[in-house]
């Protein structure tokens, strides 16, 4: 049974978004030395990772059939998972650390 490329692309984007959410929450909370408490830099970092993962998926699985396909398979799952992880970790960081 062959898995569709859409499922693979979405899975890669979601895993990358979870990792990005963790890193950006550390950046927002000032837990990375040398960066300080910087939400703007964390947001820019997330967008850069989104672009890099999109290019990686294009090279691994071939070009998508248009922008709407990339929007639904890559951008929206990434942004949703990234924002959820980022928000949860920022709000519950005082409890965890």
C-alpha positions as CSV (number, residue, x, y, z in Angstrom):
1,X,0.0,0.0,0.0
2,X,1.6,3.3,-1.2
3,X,1.0,6.4,0.9
4,X,-0.1,9.4,-1.0
5,X,2.4,12.3,-1.3
6,X,-0.1,14.7,0.3
7,X,0.0,12.6,3.5
8,X,3.8,12.5,3.5
9,X,4.1,16.3,3.0
10,X,1.6,17.0,5.7
11,X,3.3,14.7,8.1
12,X,6.7,16.3,7.5
13,X,5.3,19.7,8.0
14,X,3.5,18.8,11.3
15,X,6.7,17.2,12.8
16,X,8.7,20.2,11.8
17,X,6.0,22.5,13.3
18,X,6.2,20.7,16.6
19,X,9.9,21.0,16.8
20,X,9.7,24.7,15.6
21,X,7.1,25.4,18.3
22,X,9.4,24.1,21.0
23,X,12.3,26.1,19.7
24,X,10.3,29.3,19.3
25,X,8.8,29.0,22.8
26,X,12.3,28.8,24.2
27,X,13.2,31.9,22.2
28,X,10.1,33.7,23.4
29,X,10.7,32.8,27.0
30,X,14.4,34.0,26.9
31,X,15.7,30.5,27.6
32,X,18.3,30.5,24.7
33,X,21.5,32.4,25.6
34,X,22.3,35.3,23.5
35,X,18.8,35.8,22.1
36,X,16.9,37.0,25.1
37,X,13.2,37.4,25.3
38,X,12.3,37.9,21.6
39,X,9.0,37.0,20.2
40,X,9.6,38.8,16.9
41,X,12.7,36.8,16.2
42,X,10.9,33.6,17.1
43,X,8.1,34.4,14.6
44,X,10.6,35.1,11.8
45,X,12.4,31.9,12.7
46,X,9.2,30.0,12.3
47,X,8.4,31.5,8.9
48,X,12.0,30.7,7.7
49,X,11.6,27.1,8.8
50,X,8.2,26.8,7.0
51,X,9.8,28.0,3.8
52,X,12.8,25.6,4.2
53,X,10.5,22.6,4.9
54,X,8.4,23.5,1.9
55,X,11.5,23.5,-0.3
56,X,12.7,20.3,1.2
57,X,9.3,18.6,0.5
58,X,9.4,19.9,-3.1
59,X,12.8,18.3,-3.6
60,X,11.8,15.0,-1.9
61,X,8.3,14.5,-3.2
62,X,8.2,16.7,-6.4
63,X,6.5,20.0,-7.1
64,X,2.9,20.5,-6.0
65,X,0.2,21.1,-8.5
66,X,-0.4,24.7,-7.4
67,X,-0.4,27.1,-4.5
68,X,-3.7,25.8,-3.1
69,X,-2.3,22.3,-2.9
70,X,0.8,23.6,-1.0
71,X,-1.4,25.8,1.2
72,X,-3.6,22.9,2.4
73,X,-0.9,20.2,2.6
74,X,1.9,22.3,4.0
75,X,1.3,25.9,5.2
76,X,-1.9,25.5,7.2
77,X,-1.0,22.3,9.0
78,X,2.4,23.8,9.8
79,X,1.0,27.1,11.1
80,X,-1.7,25.4,13.1
81,X,0.6,22.9,14.8
82,X,3.3,25.5,15.3
83,X,1.0,28.1,17.0
84,X,-0.7,25.4,19.2
85,X,2.6,24.1,20.5
86,X,4.1,27.6,20.8
87,X,1.1,28.9,22.8
88,X,0.8,25.9,25.0
89,X,4.5,25.9,25.9
90,X,4.5,29.6,26.6
91,X,1.5,29.4,28.8
92,X,2.5,26.3,30.8
93,X,6.2,27.1,31.0
94,X,6.0,28.4,34.6
95,X,4.5,25.1,35.6
96,X,7.0,22.9,33.7
97,X,10.3,24.8,34.5
